[in-house]
Amino acid sequence: ADLHHGGILVVAPELVRVNVTIQKAVLKKGYTVEMAKEILQKAFLEYFRSEKTIEMVSVVDCIVCIRTAYDEKDTEKTAIIEDFVLSSPCENIVLNAKQSPVIGNLEVIEYE
C-alpha cells in the first residue's frame, strides 16, 4: 500500500512462480507420487504464506518444507518423503516488496 493522491493505493502483488523439482524421491511406504504431490502442495502453500518468504524463497527452507511435509491423517507426523534430491530451485529467489511467491510446477520423480 502507498499514498496516492491523498488516499491509499492498494496493489495486488506480482506473483512469482516457484517451480519445484524433487528427484530420486523415496516415498513413505503406501504413498504414491500423486499423494505426495498433494501433501507437498499444501506444505508449500503454507510456507509461501509465512513471513519467511517476505524477502526471499530460500533453498534451505524448501528442503525443510519437503523434509517435514506429512499426511494430516498420520498421527505420528512422519515425513511423506524419506529421501530426495532437490534440483529446483537451486538458488535462493529474492523478492521485492511487491512480489509474492506461488507454487509453479511441482514435479516429484521417484527413485528407481
C-alpha positions as semicolon CSV with decimal commas, in nm:
position;residue;x (nm);y (nm);z (nm)
1;A;0,000;0,000;0,000
2;D;0,121;0,351;-0,085
3;L;-0,017;0,702;-0,054
4;H;-0,172;0,807;-0,382
5;H;-0,334;1,147;-0,444
6;G;-0,425;1,190;-0,078
7;G;-0,559;0,835;-0,041
8;I;-0,418;0,489;-0,010
9;L;-0,341;0,283;-0,317
10;V;-0,353;-0,092;-0,263
11;V;-0,193;-0,301;-0,536
12;A;-0,210;-0,680;-0,571
13;P;0,134;-0,838;-0,552
14;E;0,314;-0,964;-0,860
15;L;0,304;-1,344;-0,833
16;V;0,640;-1,516;-0,872
17;R;0,604;-1,880;-0,977
18;V;0,843;-2,112;-0,795
19;N;0,899;-2,440;-0,977
20;V;0,996;-2,728;-0,750
21;T;1,160;-3,043;-0,886
22;I;1,230;-3,330;-0,648
23;Q;1,433;-3,619;-0,789
24;K;1,527;-3,961;-0,654
25;A;1,236;-3,937;-0,412
26;V;1,194;-4,225;-0,169
27;L;0,829;-4,214;-0,063
28;K;0,693;-4,337;0,266
29;K;0,551;-4,687;0,225
30;G;0,193;-4,688;0,098
31;Y;0,207;-4,346;-0,073
32;T;0,204;-4,264;-0,444
33;V;0,368;-3,974;-0,626
34;E;0,026;-3,811;-0,669
35;M;-0,047;-3,837;-0,296
36;A;0,295;-3,690;-0,216
37;K;0,241;-3,400;-0,458
38;E;-0,092;-3,314;-0,297
39;I;0,064;-3,310;0,051
40;L;0,365;-3,110;-0,073
41;Q;0,144;-2,850;-0,242
42;K;-0,029;-2,786;0,091
43;A;0,308;-2,763;0,268
44;F;0,448;-2,515;0,013
45;L;0,129;-2,307;0,024
46;E;0,170;-2,275;0,399
47;Y;0,541;-2,191;0,362
48;F;0,474;-1,928;0,093
49;R;0,212;-1,764;0,316
50;S;0,457;-1,739;0,607
51;E;0,672;-1,440;0,698
52;K;0,979;-1,640;0,593
53;T;0,908;-1,555;0,228
54;I;0,875;-1,177;0,265
55;E;1,225;-1,116;0,126
56;M;1,311;-1,445;-0,046
57;V;1,230;-1,808;-0,109
58;S;1,522;-1,995;0,047
59;V;1,651;-2,326;-0,091
60;V;1,716;-2,440;0,265
61;D;1,356;-2,358;0,365
62;C;1,231;-2,551;0,060
63;I;1,432;-2,853;0,174
64;V;1,291;-2,820;0,526
65;C;0,941;-2,790;0,379
66;I;0,987;-3,118;0,189
67;R;1,153;-3,297;0,482
68;T;0,870;-3,204;0,719
69;A;0,566;-3,246;0,490
70;Y;0,338;-3,515;0,630
71;D;-0,008;-3,658;0,577
72;E;-0,260;-3,487;0,806
73;K;-0,409;-3,830;0,883
74;D;-0,072;-3,951;1,016
75;T;-0,082;-3,913;1,395
76;E;0,297;-3,960;1,415
77;K;0,353;-3,679;1,161
78;T;0,633;-3,863;0,979
79;A;0,765;-3,719;0,655
80;I;0,597;-3,832;0,333
81;I;0,932;-3,827;0,150
82;E;1,212;-4,009;0,328
83;D;1,497;-3,917;0,094
84;F;1,530;-3,696;-0,216
85;V;1,742;-3,463;-0,426
86;L;1,611;-3,109;-0,478
87;S;1,709;-2,997;-0,828
88;S;1,487;-2,689;-0,845
89;P;1,502;-2,429;-0,708
90;C;1,880;-2,447;-0,695
91;E;1,935;-2,094;-0,564
92;N;1,751;-1,852;-0,338
93;I;1,483;-1,644;-0,509
94;V;1,499;-1,282;-0,393
95;L;1,165;-1,100;-0,381
96;N;1,090;-0,730;-0,369
97;A;0,816;-0,574;-0,157
98;K;0,561;-0,603;-0,439
99;Q;0,617;-0,973;-0,512
100;S;0,465;-1,285;-0,360
101;P;0,568;-1,648;-0,427
102;V;0,328;-1,915;-0,554
103;I;0,391;-2,277;-0,641
104;G;0,453;-2,328;-1,012
105;N;0,527;-2,676;-1,147
106;L;0,573;-2,935;-0,875
107;E;0,750;-3,243;-1,004
108;V;0,826;-3,548;-0,794
109;I;1,037;-3,816;-0,961
110;E;1,056;-4,141;-0,769
111;Y;1,387;-4,316;-0,709
112;E;1,427;-4,618;-0,935
